[in-house]
Amino acid sequence: MTGKEVNQVLDVLVAISEPVEIKFLWRPQLRDAADEMVLETAINGRADAIVTFNERDFRPVPGLFGVSILQPKKVIDRIIL
């Protein structure tokens, strides 16, 4: 994937993104506080998935909330194909 293609994908993601109000705090669930904020945003935003290279530190917790963990390449392949 070229730099131009990456920028196009990021532009699409920004265009369809929505702000998420944090209504409920679910801490502590994970080892890393930064990961906790990602998990809380996903849960409060009713996300289908968290896209990350850091699958290991999230598993299995998001599944308890109905949120999948996906590698970035898998998501990009879905968008492009």
Residue frames as a rotation matrix with the C-alpha (Angstrom) as fourth column:
MET 1
0.588 0.809 0.000 0.00
0.809 -0.588 0.000 0.00
0.000 0.000 -1.000 0.00
THR 2
-0.275 -0.687 0.673 1.39
0.659 -0.644 -0.387 3.38
0.700 0.337 0.630 -0.96
GLY 3
-0.843 -0.097 -0.529 1.50
0.476 -0.591 -0.651 6.46
-0.249 -0.801 0.544 1.26
LYS 4
-0.811 0.580 -0.075 -1.19
-0.538 -0.689 0.486 8.04
0.230 0.434 0.871 -0.90
GLU 5
-0.189 0.757 -0.625 -3.48
0.004 0.637 0.771 5.03
0.982 0.143 -0.123 -0.39
VAL 6
-0.470 -0.036 -0.882 -2.91
0.849 0.254 -0.463 5.12
0.240 -0.967 -0.088 3.37
ASN 7
-0.959 0.099 -0.264 -3.86
-0.005 -0.943 -0.333 8.80
-0.282 -0.318 0.905 3.42
GLN 8
-0.549 0.808 -0.215 -7.02
-0.515 -0.124 0.848 8.05
0.658 0.576 0.485 1.43
VAL 9
-0.141 0.469 -0.872 -8.03
0.542 0.773 0.329 5.38
0.829 -0.426 -0.363 3.94
LEU 10
-0.664 -0.164 -0.730 -7.35
0.736 -0.320 -0.597 7.72
-0.135 -0.933 0.333 6.85
ASP 11
-0.932 0.363 -0.019 -9.39
-0.355 -0.898 0.260 10.48
0.077 0.249 0.965 5.16
VAL 12
-0.234 0.875 -0.424 -12.35
-0.162 0.395 0.904 8.11
0.959 0.280 0.049 4.89
LEU 13
-0.230 0.103 -0.968 -12.02
0.836 0.530 -0.142 7.07
0.498 -0.842 -0.208 8.52
VAL 14
-0.910 -0.123 -0.396 -11.95
0.322 -0.812 -0.488 10.69
-0.262 -0.571 0.778 9.66
ALA 15
-0.772 0.635 -0.027 -15.00
-0.476 -0.550 0.686 11.50
0.421 0.542 0.727 7.51
ILE 16
0.043 0.847 -0.530 -17.12
-0.085 0.532 0.842 8.74
0.995 0.009 0.095 9.06
SER 17
-0.673 -0.373 -0.638 -15.87
0.573 0.281 -0.769 9.10
0.467 -0.884 0.024 12.64
GLU 18
0.392 0.810 0.436 -18.20
0.105 -0.510 0.854 10.29
0.914 -0.289 -0.285 15.39
PRO 19
-0.495 -0.520 0.696 -17.33
-0.623 -0.347 -0.701 11.78
0.606 -0.780 -0.152 18.78
VAL 20
0.033 0.460 -0.887 -18.03
0.414 0.802 0.431 9.45
0.910 -0.382 -0.163 21.71
GLU 21
0.128 0.097 0.987 -19.22
-0.778 -0.608 0.160 10.68
0.616 -0.788 -0.002 25.07
ILE 22
-0.685 -0.400 -0.609 -17.87
0.074 0.793 -0.604 8.59
0.725 -0.459 -0.513 27.91
LYS 23
0.192 0.864 0.465 -20.90
-0.625 -0.257 0.737 7.76
0.756 -0.432 0.491 30.05
PHE 24
0.978 0.131 0.163 -19.63
-0.209 0.664 0.718 4.69
-0.014 -0.736 0.677 31.89
LEU 25
0.019 -1.000 0.010 -16.17
-0.974 -0.021 -0.225 3.86
0.225 -0.006 -0.974 33.14
TRP 26
0.862 0.312 -0.399 -15.32
-0.300 0.949 0.095 0.18
0.409 0.038 0.912 32.92
ARG 27
-0.080 -0.996 -0.043 -11.95
-0.449 0.074 -0.890 0.30
0.890 -0.052 -0.453 34.65
PRO 28
-0.253 -0.908 -0.333 -10.00
-0.853 0.047 0.520 -1.68
-0.457 0.416 -0.786 35.55
GLN 29
0.858 0.490 0.157 -10.24
-0.333 0.761 -0.556 -4.31
-0.392 0.425 0.816 32.83
LEU 30
0.791 -0.611 0.018 -6.79
0.292 0.353 -0.889 -4.21
0.537 0.709 0.458 31.21
ARG 31
0.310 -0.779 -0.545 -3.16
0.934 0.144 0.326 -3.84
-0.175 -0.611 0.772 32.32
ASP 32
-0.721 -0.655 0.225 -2.41
0.692 -0.691 0.208 -0.59
0.019 0.306 0.952 30.46
ALA 33
-0.243 0.636 -0.732 -4.27
0.381 -0.632 -0.675 2.64
-0.892 -0.443 -0.088 31.31
ALA 34
-0.611 -0.007 -0.791 -3.99
-0.625 -0.610 0.488 3.86
-0.486 0.792 0.369 27.69
ASP 35
-0.916 0.304 -0.261 -5.63
0.050 0.734 0.677 0.63
0.398 0.607 -0.688 26.49
GLU 36
-0.549 0.739 -0.392 -8.40
0.711 0.166 -0.683 1.16
-0.439 -0.654 -0.616 29.06
MET 37
-0.335 0.411 -0.848 -9.34
-0.281 -0.903 -0.326 4.46
-0.900 0.129 0.418 27.38
VAL 38
-0.780 0.044 -0.624 -9.53
-0.613 0.151 0.776 2.74
0.129 0.988 -0.090 23.98
LEU 39
-0.831 0.480 -0.282 -11.71
0.490 0.871 0.040 -0.03
0.264 -0.105 -0.959 25.42
GLU 40
-0.426 0.691 -0.585 -14.03
0.495 -0.363 -0.789 2.46
-0.757 -0.625 -0.188 27.15
THR 41
-0.485 0.217 -0.847 -14.41
-0.636 -0.752 0.171 4.50
-0.601 0.622 0.503 23.97
ALA 42
-0.872 0.140 -0.469 -15.23
-0.291 0.621 0.728 1.36
0.393 0.771 -0.500 21.98
ILE 43
-0.689 0.640 -0.339 -17.81
0.725 0.604 -0.331 0.20
-0.007 -0.474 -0.880 24.52
ASN 44
-0.301 0.583 -0.755 -19.44
0.290 -0.699 -0.654 3.61
-0.909 -0.416 0.041 25.00
GLY 45
-0.447 0.076 -0.891 -19.41
-0.741 -0.589 0.322 4.24
-0.500 0.805 0.319 21.24
ARG 46
0.470 0.658 0.588 -20.95
-0.297 0.745 -0.597 0.82
-0.831 0.106 0.546 20.57
ALA 47
-0.085 -0.631 -0.771 -18.08
-0.987 -0.052 0.151 -0.09
-0.135 0.774 -0.618 18.25
ASP 48
0.903 0.330 -0.274 -18.06
-0.392 0.895 -0.213 -3.42
0.175 0.300 0.938 16.49
ALA 49
0.641 -0.747 -0.177 -14.28
0.708 0.664 -0.239 -3.70
0.296 0.028 0.955 16.73
ILE 50
0.694 -0.640 -0.328 -11.05
-0.294 -0.669 0.683 -2.25
-0.657 -0.378 -0.652 18.05
VAL 51
0.891 -0.449 0.067 -8.42
0.215 0.287 -0.933 -2.06
0.400 0.846 0.353 15.30
THR 52
0.649 -0.687 0.327 -4.95
-0.722 -0.421 0.549 -2.56
-0.239 -0.592 -0.770 16.74
PHE 53
0.122 -0.718 -0.685 -1.63
-0.450 0.576 -0.683 -4.34
0.885 0.392 -0.252 16.35
ASN 54
-0.719 -0.445 0.534 -1.77
-0.620 0.064 -0.782 -4.85
0.314 -0.893 -0.322 20.12
GLU 55
0.138 0.849 -0.510 -4.20
-0.421 0.516 0.746 -7.78
0.897 0.112 0.428 20.22
ARG 56
-0.282 -0.340 -0.897 -2.48
0.477 0.761 -0.439 -9.56
0.832 -0.552 -0.053 23.07
ASP 57
-0.980 -0.182 -0.084 -2.98
0.162 -0.473 -0.866 -6.80
0.118 -0.862 0.493 25.64
PHE 58
-0.502 0.860 0.094 -6.69
-0.844 -0.511 0.162 -6.49
0.188 0.002 0.982 24.87
ARG 59
-0.060 0.530 -0.846 -7.74
-0.304 0.798 0.521 -10.15
0.951 0.289 0.113 24.77
PRO 60
-0.708 0.643 0.293 -10.18
0.672 0.483 0.562 -11.50
0.219 0.595 -0.773 25.94
VAL 61
-0.652 0.432 -0.624 -11.87
0.392 -0.512 -0.764 -8.49
-0.649 -0.742 0.164 27.54
PRO 62
-0.737 0.422 -0.528 -13.46
-0.624 -0.725 0.292 -6.73
-0.259 0.544 0.798 24.51
GLY 63
-0.728 0.455 -0.514 -15.29
-0.061 0.703 0.709 -9.94
0.683 0.547 -0.484 23.61
LEU 64
-0.678 0.471 -0.564 -17.07
0.723 0.291 -0.626 -9.76
-0.131 -0.833 -0.538 26.96
PHE 65
-0.336 0.514 -0.790 -18.61
-0.017 -0.841 -0.540 -6.50
-0.942 -0.168 0.291 25.72
GLY 66
0.558 0.599 0.574 -19.33
0.501 0.309 -0.809 -7.73
-0.662 0.739 -0.128 22.17
VAL 67
0.716 -0.407 -0.566 -16.34
-0.619 -0.746 -0.247 -5.91
-0.322 0.527 -0.786 20.65
SER 68
0.872 -0.444 0.204 -13.98
0.489 0.789 -0.373 -7.73
0.005 0.425 0.905 18.28
ILE 69
0.295 -0.863 -0.409 -10.23
-0.244 -0.482 0.841 -7.17
-0.924 -0.148 -0.353 17.97
LEU 70
0.894 0.031 0.447 -8.98
0.412 0.333 -0.848 -6.78
-0.175 0.942 0.285 14.39
GLN 71
-0.185 -0.982 -0.039 -5.54
0.693 -0.159 0.703 -6.30
-0.697 0.103 0.710 12.85
PRO 72
-0.026 0.154 -0.988 -5.26
-0.343 -0.930 -0.136 -3.11
-0.939 0.335 0.077 10.73
LYS 73
-0.877 -0.356 -0.322 -4.41
-0.413 0.221 0.883 -5.09
-0.244 0.908 -0.341 7.56
LYS 74
-0.701 0.675 0.228 -7.64
0.685 0.727 -0.047 -7.06
-0.198 0.123 -0.972 7.84
VAL 75
0.164 0.774 -0.612 -9.67
0.456 -0.610 -0.648 -3.84
-0.875 -0.172 -0.453 8.06
ILE 76
-0.249 -0.337 -0.908 -7.83
-0.583 -0.696 0.418 -2.20
-0.773 0.634 -0.023 5.17
ASP 77
-0.990 -0.095 0.102 -8.36
0.010 0.681 0.732 -5.31
-0.139 0.726 -0.673 3.05
ARG 78
-0.297 0.953 0.051 -12.10
0.838 0.286 -0.464 -5.13
-0.457 -0.095 -0.884 3.80
ILE 79
0.211 0.351 -0.912 -12.25
0.019 -0.934 -0.356 -1.46
-0.977 0.058 -0.204 2.82
ILE 80
-0.475 -0.526 -0.705 -10.31
-0.668 -0.306 0.678 -1.88
-0.572 0.793 -0.207 -0.41
LEU 81
-0.997 0.053 0.058 -11.91
0.078 0.799 0.597 -5.12
-0.014 0.599 -0.800 -1.59
